[in-house]
Amino acid sequence: MKNLKKLSLLLMLAAVMSIIAACGGGEEATEGTEGTSETAELEGSVVIDGSGTVYPFMVEMAEQYMTNAQENVSVEVGRAGTSAGFKKFLVENGTDFNDASRQIKEEEATTAEDLGIEVQEMKVALDGLTFVINPDNDWATELTQDEVKQIFLGEKKNWSDIRPEFPNEPIVTMGPNENHGTYEYFWEKILEEQDLVEGVNLQQDYSTLVDLVSKEKNAIAFFGYGYYENNKDKIKAVKVDFGNGAVEPTLETIGEGEEFGYSAFTRPVFTYLNVNLAKEKPQVLDYAIYTMENAQEVAKNTGFAPLPDEEVEATISTLEGLK
């Protein structure tokens, strides 16, 4: 009889342990999926606007998030440009995020403070300012840093003004317009706030610039590396000599530090989070954390160089602290 009782107890214990194991297995499956939500599901929307340069990065991030993490959350991504995006971001009930190819300006930070908006900067990747030419241009494939500046300052009008062996043809300059952080970065950091050449063709849409360069043999334009990477069949990149030989922009040469040959034209790119809205809407904070957790992979997929891991981990820690 005693043996029968022991057997019954053992069978009951085994059944309880099976139930516990099954529950535990479900938790492990949840933790193993991408995303940071503690709840099973989130819903609502996340609204993002801003930089055209960061746009391809954020579109892929949004698609991954909606497919792999929270299918009931709608993530909307626009590309008004960095400066135009900040105007949509720094208003009452503005966008949740603003993508930016430059850091927030002092006057923009002041506007945020005046409105009581807490802003969190999220550095997501590194970009290389890339100069592109028509595929039939076989003379300006390598230029010095000074020659690039001279072209966009209007100090050299014809290609032959750059070097005598170049064609005696007018240089056709192009680039993104003033809505874009890429324009502001180029003007402030590269041209040192000197005016661009008179008559430069400035466009809102990067795909328009790609098309224009592909059709104009004497064109030269500037924008982020990702748009070149995705249009190599239509345009080609200029190798830039910073003093130690010409360097081609690639994901291996773009980076911050002397070990990266293209560091002089490397810049970080960002998205900015409205912390007030992130605290009100769990899906916004969840998306912010997901973005940093997946930034390295998405950067490589969309023509950006990844950040050092420690920088990414520090930002994730900051965002986790907002919960």
Secondary structure, 3 states (H helix, E strand, C coil): CHHHHHHHHHHHHHHHHHHHHHHHHHHHHHHCCCCCCCCCCCCEEEEEEECCCCHHHHHHHHHHHHHHHCCCEEEEECCCCHHHHHHHHCCCCCCCEEEECCCCCHHHHHHHHHHCCCEEEEEEEEEEEEEEECCCCCCCCEEEHHHHHHHHHCCCCEHHHHCCCCCCCECEEEEECCCCHHHHHHHHHHCCCCCCCCCCEEECCHHHHHHHHHHCCCEEEEEEHHHHHCCCCCCEECEEECCCCEECCCCCCCCCCCCCCCHHHEEEEEEEEEHHHHHHCHHHHHHHHHHHHCHHHHHHHCCCECCCHHHHHHHHHHHHCCC
